[in-house]
Protein backbone atom coordinates (compact mmCIF):
# COMPACT_ATOMS: atom_id res chain seq x y z
CA UNK A 1 0.00 0.00 0.00
CA UNK A 2 2.84 2.40 0.85
CA UNK A 3 4.52 1.63 -2.48
CA UNK A 4 1.26 2.17 -4.39
CA UNK A 5 0.64 5.45 -2.55
CA UNK A 6 4.14 6.72 -3.32
CA UNK A 7 3.81 5.67 -6.97
CA UNK A 8 0.46 7.48 -7.23
CA UNK A 9 1.92 10.66 -5.70
CA UNK A 10 4.96 10.59 -8.01
CA UNK A 11 2.70 10.03 -11.04
CA UNK A 12 0.39 12.89 -10.04
CA UNK A 13 3.37 15.19 -9.42
CA UNK A 14 4.81 14.31 -12.84
CA UNK A 15 1.49 15.04 -14.55
CA UNK A 16 1.20 18.31 -12.63
CA UNK A 17 4.66 19.41 -13.82
CA UNK A 18 3.75 18.57 -17.44
CA UNK A 19 0.49 20.51 -17.11
CA UNK A 20 2.30 23.53 -15.69
CA UNK A 21 4.89 23.42 -18.47
CA UNK A 22 2.22 23.17 -21.15
CA UNK A 23 -0.18 25.66 -19.57
CA UNK A 24 1.53 28.63 -21.21
CA UNK A 25 1.22 26.92 -24.59
CA UNK A 26 -2.44 26.09 -24.08
CA UNK A 27 -4.11 28.98 -22.22
CA UNK A 28 -7.61 28.33 -23.63
CA UNK A 29 -9.69 26.92 -26.47
CA UNK A 30 -10.81 29.19 -29.31
CA UNK A 31 -12.05 26.83 -32.02
CA UNK A 32 -12.47 23.12 -32.58
CA UNK A 33 -12.26 21.81 -36.14
CA UNK A 34 -13.59 18.24 -36.04
CA UNK A 35 -11.02 16.51 -33.81
CA UNK A 36 -8.45 19.32 -34.05
CA UNK A 37 -8.33 22.27 -31.64
CA UNK A 38 -6.98 25.81 -31.86
CA UNK A 39 -5.83 27.48 -28.65
CA UNK A 40 -5.11 31.07 -27.72
CA UNK A 41 -1.41 30.15 -27.73
CA UNK A 42 -1.61 28.81 -31.29
CA UNK A 43 -3.31 32.00 -32.47
CA UNK A 44 -0.89 34.27 -30.61
CA UNK A 45 2.11 32.52 -32.15
CA UNK A 46 0.62 32.66 -35.65
CA UNK A 47 -0.16 36.35 -35.28
CA UNK A 48 3.44 36.91 -34.22
CA UNK A 49 4.66 35.03 -37.31
CA UNK A 50 2.33 37.02 -39.58
CA UNK A 51 3.49 40.35 -38.17
CA UNK A 52 7.16 39.41 -38.53
CA UNK A 53 6.68 38.29 -42.12
CA UNK A 54 4.98 41.62 -42.88
CA UNK A 55 7.65 43.62 -41.03
CA UNK A 56 5.02 45.06 -38.70
CA UNK A 57 5.51 45.97 -35.05
CA UNK A 58 4.01 43.47 -32.62
CA UNK A 59 1.47 45.92 -31.17
CA UNK A 60 -2.11 45.50 -29.94
CA UNK A 61 -3.42 47.53 -32.87
CA UNK A 62 -1.55 45.44 -35.47
CA UNK A 63 -2.55 42.20 -33.75
CA UNK A 64 -6.21 43.24 -33.87
CA UNK A 65 -5.86 44.04 -37.59
CA UNK A 66 -4.64 40.56 -38.58
CA UNK A 67 -6.28 38.45 -35.86
CA UNK A 68 -9.44 37.42 -37.72
CA UNK A 69 -7.64 36.53 -40.95
CA UNK A 70 -4.92 34.56 -39.14
CA UNK A 71 -7.59 32.61 -37.26
CA UNK A 72 -9.34 31.75 -40.53
CA UNK A 73 -6.01 30.57 -42.00
CA UNK A 74 -5.53 28.38 -38.92
CA UNK A 75 -8.97 26.85 -39.43
CA UNK A 76 -8.22 26.14 -43.09
CA UNK A 77 -4.91 24.61 -42.07
CA UNK A 78 -6.65 22.18 -39.71
CA UNK A 79 -9.14 21.27 -42.47
CA UNK A 80 -6.30 20.59 -44.91
CA UNK A 81 -4.50 18.40 -42.38
CA UNK A 82 -7.63 16.40 -41.57
CA UNK A 83 -8.40 15.77 -45.23
CA UNK A 84 -4.84 14.68 -45.97
CA UNK A 85 -4.82 12.28 -43.00
CA UNK A 86 -8.17 10.80 -44.16
CA UNK A 87 -6.44 9.98 -47.44
CA UNK A 88 -3.54 8.25 -45.61
CA UNK A 89 -0.99 10.88 -46.61
CA UNK A 90 2.12 11.50 -44.57
CA UNK A 91 5.62 12.90 -44.91
CA UNK A 92 9.06 12.17 -43.52
CA UNK A 93 11.10 14.53 -41.34
CA UNK A 94 13.50 14.97 -44.25
CA UNK A 95 10.65 16.03 -46.57
CA UNK A 96 9.43 18.49 -43.96
CA UNK A 97 12.86 20.09 -43.52
CA UNK A 98 13.32 20.28 -47.29
CA UNK A 99 9.91 21.95 -47.69
CA UNK A 100 10.72 24.41 -44.89
CA UNK A 101 14.06 25.24 -46.53
CA UNK A 102 12.27 26.09 -49.79
CA UNK A 103 9.67 28.30 -48.06
CA UNK A 104 12.16 30.18 -45.87
CA UNK A 105 15.10 30.05 -48.29
CA UNK A 106 17.82 28.37 -46.23
CA UNK A 107 20.03 25.33 -46.98
CA UNK A 108 18.74 22.05 -45.52
CA UNK A 109 22.05 21.63 -43.71
CA UNK A 110 21.35 24.87 -41.80
CA UNK A 111 18.12 23.66 -40.18
CA UNK A 112 19.62 23.73 -36.67
CA UNK A 113 20.74 27.33 -37.16
CA UNK A 114 17.26 28.14 -38.49
CA UNK A 115 15.71 26.70 -35.32
CA UNK A 116 18.13 28.66 -33.14
CA UNK A 117 17.32 31.88 -34.97
CA UNK A 118 13.58 31.34 -34.46
CA UNK A 119 14.16 30.71 -30.76
CA UNK A 120 16.06 33.98 -30.47
CA UNK A 121 13.15 35.72 -32.17
CA UNK A 122 10.72 34.24 -29.64
CA UNK A 123 8.99 31.99 -32.18
CA UNK A 124 7.87 28.48 -31.18
CA UNK A 125 9.49 26.14 -33.73
CA UNK A 126 6.87 23.45 -33.06
CA UNK A 127 4.03 25.79 -34.04
CA UNK A 128 5.84 26.85 -37.21
CA UNK A 129 6.66 23.29 -38.25
CA UNK A 130 3.05 22.24 -37.66
CA UNK A 131 1.99 24.94 -40.10
CA UNK A 132 4.58 23.84 -42.67
CA UNK A 133 3.55 20.20 -42.17
CA UNK A 134 -0.09 20.99 -42.95
CA UNK A 135 0.86 22.85 -46.13
CA UNK A 136 3.11 19.99 -47.25
CA UNK A 137 0.34 17.43 -46.67
CA UNK A 138 -2.13 19.65 -48.56
CA UNK A 139 0.28 19.94 -51.48
CA UNK A 140 0.56 16.15 -51.61
CA UNK A 141 -3.21 15.86 -51.37
CA UNK A 142 -3.77 18.23 -54.30
CA UNK A 143 -1.21 16.39 -56.41
CA UNK A 144 -2.98 13.12 -55.70
CA UNK A 145 -6.63 14.22 -55.96
CA UNK A 146 -6.69 17.24 -58.28
CA UNK A 147 -4.11 16.21 -60.87
CA UNK A 148 -6.04 13.04 -61.68
CA UNK A 149 -9.18 15.07 -62.48
CA UNK A 150 -7.63 17.36 -65.09
CA UNK A 151 -8.08 16.47 -68.72
CA UNK A 152 -6.85 18.69 -71.57
CA UNK A 153 -7.72 17.79 -75.16
CA UNK A 154 -5.68 18.62 -78.25
CA UNK A 155 -8.68 20.59 -79.54
CA UNK A 156 -8.70 22.71 -76.38
CA UNK A 157 -5.00 23.49 -76.75
CA UNK A 158 -5.35 24.29 -80.45
CA UNK A 159 -8.33 26.58 -79.85
CA UNK A 160 -6.47 28.52 -77.16
CA UNK A 161 -3.31 28.65 -79.27
CA UNK A 162 -5.24 30.05 -82.26
CA UNK A 163 -6.94 32.57 -80.04
CA UNK A 164 -3.64 33.70 -78.57
CA UNK A 165 -1.90 34.03 -81.92
CA UNK A 166 -4.75 35.82 -83.71
CA UNK A 167 -5.39 38.67 -81.31
CA UNK A 168 -2.91 41.30 -82.40
CA UNK A 169 -4.03 44.73 -81.22
CA UNK A 170 -5.89 43.47 -78.15
CA UNK A 171 -4.67 44.14 -74.64
CA UNK A 172 -2.95 41.78 -72.22
CA UNK A 173 -2.96 42.48 -68.50
CA UNK A 174 -0.47 41.53 -65.81
CA UNK A 175 -2.40 41.92 -62.56
CA UNK A 176 -2.65 40.62 -59.02
CA UNK A 177 -5.91 39.81 -57.28
CA UNK A 178 -7.06 38.91 -53.79
CA UNK A 179 -10.44 37.35 -53.08
CA UNK A 180 -12.44 37.91 -49.90
CA UNK A 181 -15.12 35.23 -50.01
CA UNK A 182 -18.38 35.22 -48.07
CA UNK A 183 -18.48 32.63 -45.31
CA UNK A 184 -22.20 32.16 -46.01
CA UNK A 185 -24.11 33.02 -49.22
CA UNK A 186 -25.29 36.64 -49.61
CA UNK A 187 -23.53 37.75 -46.40
CA UNK A 188 -20.91 40.34 -47.31
CA UNK A 189 -20.39 41.81 -43.83
CA UNK A 190 -17.36 39.73 -42.80
CA UNK A 191 -15.80 39.62 -46.26
CA UNK A 192 -16.03 43.42 -46.46
CA UNK A 193 -14.40 43.68 -43.04
CA UNK A 194 -11.49 41.49 -44.21
CA UNK A 195 -11.14 43.67 -47.32
CA UNK A 196 -10.92 46.81 -45.16
CA UNK A 197 -8.32 45.17 -42.90
CA UNK A 198 -6.26 44.33 -45.99
CA UNK A 199 -6.47 47.95 -47.16
CA UNK A 200 -5.36 49.15 -43.71
CA UNK A 201 -2.25 46.96 -43.96
CA UNK A 202 -1.58 48.32 -47.47
CA UNK A 203 -1.69 51.84 -46.03
CA UNK A 204 1.03 50.81 -43.58
CA UNK A 205 3.40 50.46 -46.55
CA UNK A 206 3.36 46.66 -46.93
CA UNK A 207 3.70 45.52 -50.55
CA UNK A 208 0.61 44.18 -52.29
CA UNK A 209 2.50 41.02 -53.28
CA UNK A 210 3.61 40.26 -49.72
CA UNK A 211 0.11 40.82 -48.36
CA UNK A 212 -1.60 38.78 -51.07
CA UNK A 213 0.79 35.87 -50.48
CA UNK A 214 -0.17 35.85 -46.80
CA UNK A 215 -3.87 36.63 -46.94
CA UNK A 216 -5.25 35.57 -50.32
CA UNK A 217 -8.22 33.22 -50.08
CA UNK A 218 -7.53 31.68 -53.49
CA UNK A 219 -5.06 28.86 -54.17
CA UNK A 220 -2.49 29.48 -56.91
CA UNK A 221 0.05 27.14 -58.41
CA UNK A 222 3.64 28.31 -58.19
CA UNK A 223 4.77 27.30 -61.69
CA UNK A 224 3.49 30.07 -63.98
CA UNK A 225 6.34 32.01 -65.59
CA UNK A 226 3.96 34.63 -66.99
CA UNK A 227 0.92 36.26 -65.40
CA UNK A 228 -0.21 37.97 -68.62
CA UNK A 229 -3.91 37.41 -69.42
CA UNK A 230 -5.54 38.34 -72.72
CA UNK A 231 -8.52 40.69 -72.31
CA UNK A 232 -10.88 38.15 -73.94
CA UNK A 233 -10.09 35.65 -71.19
CA UNK A 234 -11.09 38.00 -68.36
CA UNK A 235 -14.48 37.92 -66.69
CA UNK A 236 -16.59 40.99 -67.42
CA UNK A 237 -16.25 42.85 -64.09
CA UNK A 238 -12.51 42.16 -63.78
CA UNK A 239 -11.89 43.48 -67.30
CA UNK A 240 -14.09 46.53 -66.67
CA UNK A 241 -12.09 47.46 -63.54
CA UNK A 242 -8.67 46.80 -65.10
CA UNK A 243 -9.51 49.06 -68.05
CA UNK A 244 -9.97 51.98 -65.63
CA UNK A 245 -6.70 51.46 -63.74
CA UNK A 246 -3.32 53.01 -64.38
CA UNK A 247 -0.24 50.84 -63.79
CA UNK A 248 0.34 50.43 -60.04
CA UNK A 249 -3.22 51.39 -59.04
CA UNK A 250 -5.65 49.17 -57.12
CA UNK A 251 -9.42 48.72 -57.26
CA UNK A 252 -12.00 46.60 -55.46
CA UNK A 253 -15.53 45.57 -56.30
CA UNK A 254 -18.35 43.34 -55.10
CA UNK A 255 -18.82 39.90 -56.65
CA UNK A 256 -21.50 37.24 -56.33
CA UNK A 257 -19.38 35.47 -53.67
CA UNK A 258 -17.69 38.34 -51.82
CA UNK A 259 -15.18 41.02 -52.82
CA UNK A 260 -12.26 41.14 -55.22
CA UNK A 261 -9.25 43.43 -54.93
CA UNK A 262 -7.15 44.09 -58.06
CA UNK A 263 -3.77 45.66 -58.67
CA UNK A 264 -2.68 46.42 -62.25
CA UNK A 265 1.02 45.56 -62.54
CA UNK A 266 1.36 46.15 -66.28
CA UNK A 267 -0.56 46.43 -69.54
CA UNK A 268 0.47 45.94 -73.16
CA UNK A 269 -0.77 45.15 -76.64
CA UNK A 270 -0.83 41.43 -77.34
CA UNK A 271 2.41 40.21 -78.91
CA UNK A 272 4.39 43.37 -78.20
CA UNK A 273 6.71 41.65 -75.73
CA UNK A 274 7.72 39.10 -78.37
CA UNK A 275 9.66 41.69 -80.38
CA UNK A 276 13.13 43.13 -80.00
CA UNK A 277 13.54 46.74 -81.05
CA UNK A 278 16.61 48.41 -82.53
CA UNK A 279 16.29 52.19 -82.61
CA UNK A 280 18.04 55.55 -82.49
CA UNK A 281 17.54 58.00 -79.66
CA UNK A 282 18.05 61.49 -81.13
CA UNK A 283 18.26 64.15 -78.42
CA UNK A 284 18.96 67.82 -77.84
CA UNK A 285 18.22 70.47 -75.22
CA UNK A 286 15.93 72.62 -77.40
CA UNK A 287 12.80 71.36 -79.12
CA UNK A 288 13.22 73.83 -81.99
CA UNK A 289 16.38 72.04 -83.12
CA UNK A 290 14.48 68.75 -83.49
CA UNK A 291 11.78 70.41 -85.57
CA UNK A 292 14.30 70.65 -88.41
CA UNK A 293 15.28 66.95 -88.20
CA UNK A 294 14.19 64.64 -91.00
CA UNK A 295 14.36 60.86 -91.21
CA UNK A 296 17.31 60.95 -93.60
CA UNK A 297 19.45 63.06 -91.26
CA UNK A 298 20.32 59.99 -89.17
CA UNK A 299 21.18 56.53 -90.48
CA UNK A 300 20.56 53.26 -88.65
CA UNK A 301 23.66 51.72 -90.20
CA UNK A 302 26.08 53.50 -87.87
CA UNK A 303 25.94 54.03 -84.08
CA UNK A 304 25.50 57.80 -84.46
CA UNK A 305 25.87 60.53 -87.04
CA UNK A 306 25.70 64.17 -85.99
CA UNK A 307 24.40 66.64 -88.57
CA UNK A 308 24.27 69.32 -85.89
CA UNK A 309 26.68 69.80 -83.01
CA UNK A 310 23.73 70.34 -80.63
CA UNK A 311 22.15 66.99 -81.48
CA UNK A 312 23.23 63.57 -80.23
CA UNK A 313 22.15 60.22 -81.64
CA UNK A 314 22.65 56.95 -79.74
CA UNK A 315 21.78 53.52 -81.11
CA UNK A 316 20.08 50.86 -78.94
CA UNK A 317 20.04 47.31 -80.29
CA UNK A 318 17.54 44.49 -79.73
CA UNK A 319 15.76 45.83 -76.64
CA UNK A 320 12.54 44.16 -75.48
CA UNK A 321 9.58 46.50 -75.17
CA UNK A 322 8.94 45.46 -71.55
CA UNK A 323 12.50 46.57 -70.66
CA UNK A 324 11.83 50.18 -71.75
CA UNK A 325 10.20 53.05 -69.90
CA UNK A 326 6.60 53.95 -70.76
CA UNK A 327 7.49 56.88 -73.04
CA UNK A 328 9.76 54.73 -75.20
CA UNK A 329 7.19 51.92 -75.30
CA UNK A 330 4.30 54.15 -76.33
CA UNK A 331 6.27 55.83 -79.12
CA UNK A 332 8.08 52.80 -80.58
CA UNK A 333 5.29 50.23 -80.50
CA UNK A 334 3.30 51.72 -83.40
CA UNK A 335 6.19 53.02 -85.54
CA UNK A 336 7.00 51.50 -88.92
CA UNK A 337 10.61 50.67 -89.79
CA UNK A 338 12.62 53.87 -90.40
CA UNK A 339 9.73 55.82 -88.91
CA UNK A 340 10.36 58.83 -86.67
CA UNK A 341 8.41 59.49 -83.47
CA UNK A 342 7.01 62.78 -82.28
CA UNK A 343 9.17 64.92 -79.97
CA UNK A 344 9.21 63.59 -76.38
CA UNK A 345 10.34 65.57 -73.34
CA UNK A 346 12.36 63.37 -70.97
CA UNK A 347 13.93 65.19 -68.04
CA UNK A 348 15.88 68.13 -69.44
CA UNK A 349 16.11 66.62 -72.93
CA UNK A 350 13.92 66.67 -76.03
CA UNK A 351 13.99 63.30 -77.77
CA UNK A 352 12.90 61.73 -81.05
CA UNK A 353 13.04 57.99 -81.69
CA UNK A 354 13.79 56.37 -85.04
CA UNK A 355 12.83 52.70 -85.41
CA UNK A 356 15.57 50.79 -87.22
CA UNK A 357 14.31 47.22 -86.86
CA UNK A 358 11.71 45.11 -85.10
CA UNK A 359 12.10 41.34 -84.98
CA UNK A 360 10.58 38.43 -83.10
CA UNK A 361 12.44 37.27 -80.02
CA UNK A 362 12.55 33.51 -80.56
CA UNK A 363 13.11 32.87 -76.86
CA UNK A 364 9.66 34.34 -76.13
CA UNK A 365 7.70 32.71 -78.92
CA UNK A 366 4.51 31.18 -77.56
CA UNK A 367 4.35 27.39 -77.96
CA UNK A 368 1.56 24.85 -77.53
CA UNK A 369 3.44 23.51 -74.52
CA UNK A 370 3.14 26.96 -72.93
CA UNK A 371 -0.58 26.99 -73.69
CA UNK A 372 -1.05 23.55 -72.15
CA UNK A 373 0.74 24.63 -68.95
CA UNK A 374 -1.48 27.71 -68.68
CA UNK A 375 -4.67 25.68 -69.17
CA UNK A 376 -3.51 23.07 -66.65
CA UNK A 377 -2.65 25.71 -64.06
CA UNK A 378 -5.99 27.48 -64.49
CA UNK A 379 -7.96 24.24 -64.09
CA UNK A 380 -5.82 23.14 -61.15
CA UNK A 381 -6.44 26.42 -59.31
CA UNK A 382 -10.18 26.32 -59.99
CA UNK A 383 -10.56 22.75 -58.69
CA UNK A 384 -8.32 23.40 -55.66
CA UNK A 385 -10.28 26.53 -54.67
CA UNK A 386 -13.64 24.80 -55.09
CA UNK A 387 -12.37 21.86 -53.05
CA UNK A 388 -11.20 23.89 -50.03
CA UNK A 389 -14.36 26.02 -50.17
CA UNK A 390 -16.59 22.93 -50.04
CA UNK A 391 -14.51 21.35 -47.28
CA UNK A 392 -14.79 24.57 -45.26
CA UNK A 393 -18.60 24.57 -45.60
CA UNK A 394 -18.99 20.88 -44.68
CA UNK A 395 -16.56 20.72 -41.73
CA UNK A 396 -17.87 20.76 -38.16
CA UNK A 397 -16.37 23.96 -36.73
CA UNK A 398 -17.22 25.12 -33.22
CA UNK A 399 -16.26 28.54 -31.78
CA UNK A 400 -15.85 28.95 -28.02
CA UNK A 401 -16.79 32.13 -26.14
CA UNK A 402 -18.23 33.72 -29.26
Helices and strands as residue ranges (DSSP letters): H 2-26, E 29-33, E 36-39, H 40-53, H 60-86, H 93-104, G 108-110, H 111-120, H 125-145, G 147-149, H 154-165, E 171-181, H 189-203, H 208-215, E 228-230, G 231-233, H 236-244, E 250-254, E 258-269, G 272-274, E 275-284, H 287-291, G 295-297, E 312-320, G 321-323, H 326-332, E 344-346, E 349-360, G 362-364, H 368-394, E 397-399
